[in-house]
Amino acid sequence: MVDENYKNSMSEVLDVLSHSKRDIIIKIPDNVLNYLLENASKTYESKLDHTKNIKDMGLSKKAEDFLSIIYRNYLCDENKKLEYDHILKENEIIYEKELREKYNPDIIFKNNLNNNNNNNNNNNINSSKELYINGKTSSDENLALIEKKDNIITKILNKIKNILKLK
């Protein structure tokens, strides 16, 4: 089953192809065209402005992706394919660089460590309880602890279990 967004995108691709020259459409294999026809949305009406350049038509991202695959695989000659592949590789490198900058683990962990240190300083000041482990307090070691709180039902069940164990 094809997602509705893909169906709409395939409708946009067919709309663009329907406004293309016949010699371009002939280069696209029949099985690709049939796939687009079978899976395109029957109810979606694209509102593309064919008076504009293809970049400015208002195509969805998925429709642009479909058209770029069709262009690369069926419409380009070998030199254009190499040039196109080079552009795609450059774009991928730029995208990966942006992701590395955005989600750099060193920076994320450094920020988390700074936030944890600030929170620990505030918690140590406000904390009236100290935890003793191996003769050291929590202020002596940097520990991450979660205090488990039992709800009322768990407390009652534990009391009943303790009473039954005593007998």
N, C-alpha and C positions, 0 to 999 in steps of 0.2 A: 504494500500500500504506500502510495506516495503522499508526502506531507502537502497540505494545502498551500503553503508558501512556495514549495517547489512547483506545484501545478500552476500557480499564478505566474511564477517566473518563466515557466515554459510557454505560457500564453504570450508573455512579453517577447520572448525570443521568436516565436512564430510570427508575431506582429512585425518585428524588425525584419525578419526574413521575407515576409510577404511584400515589403516595400523595397526589397533589394532586387538587383538585376538578375535576370534568369541565368546568366553564365556563372554567377556566384552560387546560386542554389543548386545547379547541376553538379558542382564539385562536392557537395555534401552527400554522403551515402544515404540510400533510401532507408536503411534500418535506423539511422539516426533521426531522420525526418519522421518516420513512422512512430518511433519512440516518443518524440515530442508531441506528435498529433494525438497519440493514444493517452498520454499522461497529462496533457495540458488541461487546465480548468475549462469546463464548458460554460461556466457562468461568469467568469472574470472578464471584464472588458478593460483592456489597457488604455490608459489615457496618455499615450506617448505623443510628444510633439515632434513629428517627422520633419518639420521645417528646420529643426536645430541639428547640430552635430550630435553624433551618437553619445558622446560624453555628457552632453547637456540635455538629453532627452528625458531624464528622470527615471532611468531603468533601476530596478531593484539590484542589490548587490549580487544576488544569486543569478539573475538574468545576465548581468555583466560577466559572471564567472562562466556560465554556459556559453556565451558568445565568444569569450576568450579561448575556451577549449575548442570550439568549432573553428575559430580563426586559425589557431595554431596547428591543429591536426589536419584540416582539410583545405584551407585556403592559402596557406603560406608555402612558398618554395623553400628549398633547403637553406639558402642563405638567410631568409627572413626567419626561419625556425631557429637557427643558431642565434640570431640577434634577439629574437623574442625570448628564448631560453636564458640568454645572458641578462636581459632586463628582469626576468622573473627571479633569477638568482640574486641579483642586486637588491630587489625589493624584499626578498626573504631575509637577506642579511640585515637590512635596515630594520625590518620587523623584529627579528630576533634581538637586535641591539636594543630596541625600544623596550622589549619585554625584560631583558636583562637589567636595564636601568630601572624599570618600574618594579620588578619583583626580585631584585638582587638579594639573595639570602644573607649576605654579609651585612647589608644595611638594615634589613628587616630584623635580624637577630640583634644587631647593635641597638636599634630603637627599642626592641622588646626588653633588652637587658637594662637600658637606661630607664625605661618605664618601670620595670620590676624593682630596680634599685630605689627609685623615688618612692614607690609604693611600700617597699620594705622599710625605708626610713620612717615613713608616716605610720606604718603599722607598729613599728618598734616603740615609737613614742606613745601611741595610744593604747598599746597592749598592757594589760595588768597581769596577765598570766605568762609564765615562762615555762618552756618545755625543757626537761632535763633528759639528755641522752648521753650515756657513757660519761657522766660527770660534767657535761658541758651544757650550757644553756643555748637556746635558739639564737641568742645574740652573738654567741661564739662561732656558730657555723651558719652558713647561708643555706637554709632548708626550705623546701617547698612542701607545706603540709595543708591538708584539707581536713577540716573538722567535720566529723560525721555526726549528724544530729538525728536522733530517732524520733519518729512521730509517736503519737499517743497510743496507737494500736500496737506498734512494735514494742513499746514499753510494757503494755498490759500482757502481751503474749510472752515476753521475756519473764515477767513476774510469775505467770502461771507455770512456765517451764521450770523456773527455779523452785517453786513450791512442790511441784511433782518430783523433782530430783531429790529433794530433802526426805521424802517419804520412803 
